[in-house]
Amino acid sequence: MNNIPVGVLTPLAADSSQANILSQDALYFLSQLHRKFEPKRRELLAARAERQARLDAGETPDYLPETADIRSGNWSIAPLPPDLLDRRVEITGPVERKMMINALNSGAKSFMADFEDSNTPTWQNQIEGQQNIIDAYRRTLGYTSPEGKEYRLNPQIATLVLRPRGWHLDEKHVTVDGEIMSGSLFDFGLAAFHNLRYQVEHGSSCYFYLPKMESHLEARLWNDVFTFTESFLGVPHGIIKGTVLIETILAAFEMDEILYELRDHSAGLNAGRWDYIFSCIKKFRRREGFCLAERSKITMTVPFMRAYSLLLLKTCHRRNAPAMGGMSAYIPVRSDPAANEKALAQVKSDKERDAGDGYDGGWVAHPGLVPVAMAAWDAVLGDKPNQITKQRDDVTVRASDLLDFQPETPISEAGLRNNISVGIQYLASWLTGQGCVPIHNLMEDAATAEISRSQIWQWLRSSKGVLDDGRKVDVALFKALLPEEVASIRASGKYSATLDEAARLFDQITTAEEFVEFLTLPGYARLA
């Protein structure tokens, strides 16, 4: 593979680590991924826009009649590799060196190293993240703090799983034949090129979490990418495994089909709850009568979330696939014993519900929560690696159940203020290069920030967007509260360099007549 990558442009730097990551052979592989799969990616993104137009015109989603045979068929995914059989607790976090070490050492069964929602995609973060992945696979990952504290990997670490960016995101620093490259293919391609053969030679493989898909055709594209990569790198077919995050309302109607498309490469589905809530708001934002209560009231036990959760579980186990639970946003609060006790109780309840329902594992965002989650699954699993044999034939989920959007109230001034504060603080952190940040004792990432800003956008335009004291949520009220929340954030001393820019951006995307598909898109345009 000594081919010169003709047509590829990228900001090669002088430091040797970047030159190693962006070697000629690696760039050639990226160019092949782009030329082969970019046309289909663009076609699928255009299909998303067309589907949104139909939803705006009143179309009601339903299970696809043309794929009924797949849903009724008797088929299963391919067998799972040994290191993906037991995933009772998975920890997630960005591809930052120290955080990766702590996560891999946390005692969780798996670690999702995230190039997406908990990572700001600066060029430095992307390249350093790829180097950290290489070092983690080879067990050489280390870090020394400015104070001299050393961090090293334990002999026993979590199984590494990578999440590349979604199909909608670009990598603006790399062009192929004059076209900007897909962030998905860039993240996946470099990780696979540098590590897949090494992992196969050492008895394992590279595993991925696949985000933000809206249809089984988007899953088919990932399957084609996996198959091509295996052939290109000379490893067995089916050795790459991908777990799909069901985090859009449209994908919820195609869970069987998504598993089927990836059946040789599937490692199951995950209930990505926060993006799912955001997707419901986004997809039905202009629907007359649609309105959701403030974010704190949209729990996993409300009707549409419960239906989605149980459908995912039933679908996965019917196909011999793992069903992975999502993440409670609560994190330990060391400075406040009462708040800490509340947070641990919330996580305990969340994980015990998922484990009792039949889920095979769930996510946490902090090493301090691993024991709480582990206890929930240990209680139902014992020595078993999973509970895939727990079929949920008692579950029946109709299309109307997935669309039963309750509760609609309350919407309080405190809830509105919280959405403003969280959205601005998250954007301010994101613009500094930090893609996940604790705010008000919760771990916020792009998905939770999306709920905050999309709810306000929708409340401004819905006749039901009314506070519990009778005031309509309108632009005047929003613009009156926004500077007060900015002043409160400023008084805390946080984000001084990016706070004003974050507030302007939040204001713009929240009051714009056209809904901005993802807040990270205009945010990415502002990154140096």
C-alpha positions in Angstrom: 0.0 0.0 0.0 2.5 2.6 -1.2 0.0 4.4 -3.3 0.2 8.2 -3.3 -3.1 9.6 -2.1 -3.8 11.8 -5.1 -6.5 14.5 -4.5 -6.2 14.4 -0.7 -5.5 17.6 1.2 -5.0 17.7 5.0 -3.2 20.0 7.4 -0.1 17.8 7.9 1.9 19.3 10.8 5.5 19.0 11.6 5.1 16.9 14.7 5.8 13.2 14.2 2.7 11.9 16.0 0.4 13.6 13.4 2.6 12.4 10.5 2.3 8.9 11.9 -1.5 9.1 12.1 -1.8 10.7 8.7 0.7 8.5 6.9 0.5 8.1 3.1 -1.0 4.7 3.5 -3.6 5.9 6.0 -4.6 8.8 3.7 -4.9 6.5 0.8 -7.3 4.3 2.7 -9.3 7.4 3.7 -9.5 8.5 0.1 -10.8 5.0 -0.9 -13.5 5.2 1.7 -14.5 8.7 0.6 -14.7 7.9 -3.1 -16.6 4.7 -2.6 -19.1 5.8 0.0 -19.5 9.6 0.0 -22.1 9.6 -2.8 -24.4 7.3 -0.9 -23.9 9.3 2.3 -25.0 12.5 0.6 -28.0 10.7 -0.9 -29.0 9.4 2.5 -28.7 12.9 4.0 -30.9 14.3 1.3 -33.4 11.5 2.1 -33.5 12.8 5.7 -34.4 16.3 4.5 -37.2 14.9 2.2 -38.6 12.8 5.1 -38.6 15.8 7.3 -40.6 17.7 4.7 -43.2 14.9 4.7 -43.4 15.0 8.5 -43.9 18.7 8.4 -46.7 18.1 6.0 -48.4 15.8 8.4 -47.1 12.3 7.6 -47.4 9.9 10.6 -44.5 7.4 11.0 -45.3 3.7 11.0 -43.6 0.4 10.6 -42.5 -0.1 7.0 -44.8 -2.3 4.9 -42.1 -3.2 2.5 -39.9 -4.8 5.2 -42.7 -6.8 6.9 -40.9 -10.0 5.9 -37.8 -9.0 7.8 -39.8 -8.2 10.9 -41.7 -11.5 10.8 -38.7 -13.6 9.7 -36.8 -16.1 11.9 -33.2 -14.9 11.7 -30.5 -13.9 14.2 -27.4 -11.8 14.1 -24.0 -13.6 13.9 -22.5 -14.9 17.1 -20.8 -12.4 19.3 -17.0 -12.5 20.1 -16.0 -13.4 23.6 -15.1 -9.9 24.7 -18.6 -8.6 23.8 -20.6 -11.3 25.6 -20.6 -9.5 29.0 -21.3 -5.8 28.8 -23.2 -5.4 32.0 -21.7 -2.0 32.7 -20.3 0.3 30.0 -18.6 3.7 30.8 -18.5 6.5 28.2 -16.3 9.5 27.7 -14.3 11.6 25.3 -11.0 10.4 23.7 -8.9 12.6 26.1 -5.9 10.7 27.5 -6.4 10.9 31.2 -10.1 10.3 31.0 -9.6 7.3 28.8 -7.2 5.8 31.4 -9.6 6.3 34.2 -12.4 4.8 32.2 -10.5 1.8 31.0 -9.4 1.2 34.7 -12.8 1.8 36.1 -14.0 -1.8 36.5 -16.6 -1.4 33.8 -16.8 -4.2 31.3 -16.6 -1.9 28.3 -15.5 1.7 27.6 -17.0 3.7 24.7 -14.3 6.2 23.6 -16.3 9.0 22.1 -15.4 11.0 19.0 -19.0 12.3 18.9 -21.3 13.9 21.5 -18.9 14.2 24.4 -16.0 15.4 22.2 -15.4 18.8 20.6 -14.0 17.9 17.1 -11.1 20.3 17.0 -8.3 19.0 14.8 -6.1 18.6 17.8 -8.7 16.5 19.6 -9.3 14.3 16.6 -5.7 13.5 16.0 -4.7 13.2 19.6 -7.7 11.0 20.1 -6.6 8.6 17.3 -3.1 8.4 18.9 -4.7 7.6 22.3 -6.8 4.8 20.7 -3.6 3.3 19.2 -1.9 3.5 22.6 -4.9 2.0 24.4 -5.1 -1.0 22.1 -1.4 -1.6 22.6 -1.6 -1.1 26.4 0.9 1.7 26.3 -1.5 4.5 27.2 -0.1 6.7 29.9 -0.3 10.3 31.3 1.6 12.4 33.7 -0.2 15.4 35.2 1.4 18.8 35.6 1.7 18.0 39.3 3.6 14.8 38.5 0.9 12.2 39.1 1.3 9.3 36.8 -1.7 7.4 35.2 -1.2 4.0 33.7 -3.4 1.2 32.5 -4.2 -1.7 34.9 -3.5 -5.3 33.9 -7.3 -5.8 33.5 -9.1 -3.1 31.5 -12.5 -2.6 29.9 -13.1 -3.7 26.3 -12.6 -0.6 24.1 -15.5 0.4 21.8 -15.2 3.6 19.6 -18.0 6.0 18.6 -17.2 7.9 15.4 -19.2 11.0 14.5 -22.6 10.6 12.9 -23.3 10.6 9.1 -24.4 14.2 9.2 -21.0 15.6 10.4 -18.0 16.6 8.3 -14.3 16.7 8.9 -13.5 20.1 7.4 -9.8 19.8 7.6 -9.6 16.9 5.1 -10.7 17.1 1.5 -10.7 14.4 -1.2 -10.9 15.5 -4.8 -12.1 18.9 -3.5 -14.9 17.5 -1.4 -14.9 17.8 2.4 -14.6 14.3 4.0 -17.3 12.7 6.2 -16.5 12.9 9.9 -17.8 9.3 10.3 -15.5 7.9 7.6 -12.5 9.9 8.9 -12.9 8.7 12.5 -13.7 5.1 11.6 -11.2 4.9 8.9 -8.2 6.0 10.9 -9.1 3.8 13.8 -9.6 0.8 11.6 -6.5 1.3 9.5 -4.2 1.7 12.4 -5.7 -1.0 14.7 -7.9 -3.6 13.1 -5.1 -5.9 11.9 -3.3 -5.5 15.1 -6.4 -6.4 17.1 -7.2 -9.5 14.9 -3.6 -10.7 15.3 -4.0 -10.5 19.0 -7.3 -12.4 19.1 -9.8 -9.6 19.2 -11.1 -6.9 16.8 -12.2 -3.2 16.6 -15.7 -2.5 17.9 -17.9 0.5 17.2 -20.9 2.4 18.4 -22.9 3.8 15.4 -24.8 7.0 16.2 -27.7 9.2 14.9 -29.0 6.9 12.2 -32.6 7.5 10.9 -33.1 4.4 8.7 -32.0 0.9 8.0 -30.5 2.2 4.7 -28.1 4.2 6.8 -27.2 1.0 8.7 -26.7 -0.7 5.3 -24.1 1.9 4.4 -22.2 1.2 7.6 -22.3 -2.5 6.8 -20.9 -1.9 3.4 -18.1 0.2 4.9 -17.3 -2.6 7.3 -17.3 -5.2 4.6 -15.0 -3.1 2.3 -12.6 -2.3 5.2 -12.3 -6.0 6.1 -11.5 -6.9 2.5 -9.1 -3.9 2.1 -7.2 -4.8 5.3 -7.3 -8.5 4.7 -9.1 -9.6 7.8 -12.1 -12.1 8.1 -15.6 -10.9 7.1 -17.7 -10.1 10.1 -14.8 -9.5 12.4 -15.8 -5.8 12.9 -18.8 -5.4 15.2 -21.1 -2.4 15.5 -23.7 -1.5 18.2 -26.3 0.9 16.8 -27.6 3.7 19.0 -31.4 3.9 18.5 -31.5 7.7 19.2 -34.0 8.9 16.6 -37.7 8.4 16.5 -37.6 7.2 12.9 -35.0 4.5 13.7 -37.3 3.2 16.4 -39.7 2.0 13.6 -36.8 0.1 11.9 -35.0 -1.7 14.7 -35.4 -5.2 13.1 -34.3 -3.8 9.8 -31.3 -2.1 11.2 -30.2 -5.4 13.0 -30.8 -7.3 9.7 -28.7 -5.0 7.6 -25.8 -5.3 10.0 -26.5 -8.9 11.0 -23.0 -10.2 10.1 -21.5 -7.2 12.0 -24.0 -6.5 14.7 -23.4 -6.2 18.4 -26.9 -5.2 19.2 -28.7 -1.9 19.9 -28.5 0.8 22.6 -31.3 3.0 23.9 -29.8 6.4 23.4 -32.4 8.2 25.4 -31.2 11.8 25.3 -30.8 12.1 21.6 -34.1 10.2 21.2 -36.0 12.8 23.2 -34.2 15.5 21.1 -35.2 13.6 17.9 -38.9 13.5 18.9 -38.9 17.3 19.4 -37.0 17.9 16.2 -39.1 15.7 14.0 -42.4 16.9 15.2 -41.4 20.5 15.9 -44.0 22.0 13.6 -46.8 19.4 14.3 -49.9 21.1 15.6 -50.6 20.0 19.1 -47.2 18.6 19.8 -45.5 19.8 23.0 -43.4 18.2 25.7 -43.1 19.2 29.3 -39.8 20.5 30.6 -36.8 18.2 30.3 -36.8 17.0 33.9 -40.3 15.5 33.5 -39.4 13.4 30.4 -38.2 10.3 32.2 -37.8 6.7 31.0 -41.2 5.8 32.5 -43.3 8.3 30.5 -45.4 6.5 27.8 -43.4 7.1 24.6 -40.1 6.4 26.3 -41.3 3.3 28.0 -42.7 1.9 24.7 -39.4 2.6 22.9 -37.3 1.0 25.7 -39.4 -2.2 25.8 -39.5 -2.5 22.0 -35.8 -2.2 21.7 -35.3 -4.9 24.4 -37.8 -7.3 22.8 -36.4 -6.7 19.3 -32.8 -7.4 20.3 -33.4 -10.5 22.3 -35.6 -12.0 19.6 -32.5 -11.7 17.2 -30.0 -13.0 19.8 -28.5 -9.5 20.1 -27.5 -7.5 23.2 -29.9 -4.8 24.4 -27.9 -2.0 26.0 -29.5 0.6 28.3 -28.7 4.3 28.1 -27.3 6.7 30.6 -28.7 8.5 33.6 -27.2 12.0 33.5 -26.6 12.0 37.3 -23.0 12.0 38.5 -21.4 11.9 42.0 -21.4 15.2 43.9 -18.4 15.0 46.3 -19.0 18.5 47.7 -22.6 17.9 48.8 -23.4 14.6 50.7 -27.2 15.1 50.3 -26.9 15.8 46.6 -24.5 12.9 46.2 -27.0 10.5 47.9 -29.8 11.7 45.6 -27.6 11.2 42.5 -26.6 7.7 43.5 -30.2 6.8 44.3 -31.3 8.1 40.9 -28.7 6.0 39.1 -29.5 2.9 41.2 -33.2 3.2 40.3 -32.4 3.7 36.7 -30.1 0.7 36.4 -32.3 -1.6 38.5 -35.3 -0.9 36.2 -33.3 -1.7 33.0 -31.7 -4.8 34.5 -35.1 -6.0 35.8 -36.7 -5.4 32.4 -34.1 -7.6 30.8 -31.4 -5.3 29.4 -28.0 -6.8 29.2 -26.1 -3.7 30.4 -26.2 0.0 30.7 -24.1 3.2 30.5 -22.5 5.4 33.2 -20.6 8.6 32.7 -18.4 8.5 35.8 -16.1 5.8 37.3 -17.7 6.5 40.7 -21.0 5.1 39.3 -19.6 1.8 38.1 -20.2 -0.1 41.4 -23.8 1.2 41.6 -24.6 0.0 38.1 -22.6 -3.3 38.5 -24.6 -4.2 41.6 -27.9 -3.8 39.6 -26.8 -6.2 36.9 -25.0 -8.6 39.2 -28.2 -9.1 41.1 -30.1 -10.4 38.0 -27.2 -11.9 36.0 -25.0 -13.6 38.7 -22.4 -15.5 36.7 -24.3 -15.3 33.4 -22.7 -12.9 30.9 -26.1 -11.5 29.7 -29.8 -12.2 29.7 -30.4 -12.4 26.0 -32.4 -15.6 26.6 -35.0 -13.4 28.5 -37.5 -13.0 25.7 -40.2 -10.3 26.1 -43.1 -11.9 24.3 -45.4 -10.1 26.6 -44.4 -6.8 25.0 -46.5 -5.4 22.1 -45.7 -1.9 20.9 -47.9 -0.2 18.3 -46.9 2.8 16.3 -49.3 4.9 18.3 -47.4 3.8 21.5 -44.2 5.2 20.1 -46.0 8.5 19.3 -47.8 8.9 22.6 -46.0 12.0 23.6 -46.7 12.7 27.2 -46.5 14.6 29.5 -47.2 18.0 27.9 -46.9 19.9 31.2 -45.5 21.4 33.4 -43.3 24.0 31.7 -42.1 26.3 34.5 -40.0 29.4 34.5 -37.3 27.4 36.4 -37.4 24.8 33.6 -37.1 27.5 30.9 -34.2 29.1 32.7 -32.5 25.8 33.2 -32.7 25.1 29.5 -31.1 28.5 28.7 -28.4 28.1 31.3 -27.5 24.5 30.3 -27.5 25.4 26.6 -25.2 28.4 26.9 -22.9 26.7 29.4 -22.5 23.6 27.2 -21.8 25.7 24.1 -19.3 27.8 26.0 -17.5 24.6 27.1 -17.7 23.1 23.7 -16.1 26.1 22.1 -13.1 25.7 24.4 -12.6 22.1 23.2 -14.4 20.3 26.0 -17.4 18.3 24.8 -18.8 17.1 28.1 -19.2 19.1 31.2 -20.9 18.8 34.6 -23.7 21.4 35.0 -26.1 21.5 38.0 -24.8 18.1 39.1 -25.6 16.4 35.8 -23.2 15.4 33.0 -24.1 17.3 29.9 -23.1 16.5 26.4 -24.3 17.5 23.0 -27.4 15.4 23.3 -28.7 16.9 26.5 -27.8 20.4 25.3 -29.9 19.7 22.1 -32.9 19.0 24.2 -32.5 22.3 26.0 -32.4 24.5 22.9 -34.9 22.5 20.8 -37.5 22.6 23.6 -37.3 26.4 23.7 -37.5 26.7 19.9 -40.6 24.5 19.9 -42.2 26.2 22.9 -41.8 29.6 21.2 -43.9 28.3 18.3 -46.4 26.0 19.9 -49.7 27.2 21.3 -49.1 24.9 24.2 -45.7 26.5 25.0 -47.2 28.1 28.1 -45.6 28.4 31.6 -47.5 27.0 34.5 -48.2 30.6 35.6 -50.0 31.3 32.4 -47.3 33.3 30.5 -46.7 32.3 26.9 -43.1 31.3 26.1 -42.3 33.9 23.5 -39.2 35.7 22.1 -39.6 38.6 24.5 -39.6 36.4 27.5 -36.7 34.4 26.2 -34.7 37.5 25.5 -35.5 38.9 28.9 -34.3 35.7 30.7 -31.2 35.1 28.6 -29.1 38.0 29.9 -30.0 37.2 33.4 -28.8 33.6 33.0 -25.6 34.8 31.3 -25.0 37.2 34.2 -25.4 34.3 36.6 -22.9 32.1 34.7 -20.5 35.0 34.5 -20.7 35.5 38.2 -19.6 31.9 38.7 -16.3 32.8 36.9 -16.8 30.1 34.2 -16.2 30.3 30.5 -15.0 33.9 30.5 -13.4 33.5 27.1 -16.3 31.9 25.2 -19.4 32.9 27.2 -20.5 35.9 25.1 -20.0 33.9 21.8 -21.9 31.0 23.3 -24.8 33.2 24.3 -25.0 34.8 20.9 -25.0 31.4 19.2 -27.6 30.1 21.5 -29.8 33.1 20.9 -29.4 32.8 17.1 -30.3 29.1 16.8 -33.1 29.3 19.3 -34.9 32.3 17.7 -34.1 31.5 14.0 -37.2 30.7 12.0 -35.5 27.7 10.4 -34.7 25.0 12.8 -30.9 24.3 13.0 -30.6 20.5 12.6 -27.7 20.1 15.1 -26.3 22.9 17.3 -22.8 21.5 16.7 -23.0 22.4 13.0 -22.8 26.2 13.5 -20.6 25.5 16.5 -18.2 23.6 14.3 -18.0 26.5 11.8 -16.8 28.7 14.7 -13.9 26.3 15.7 -10.5 27.5 14.6 
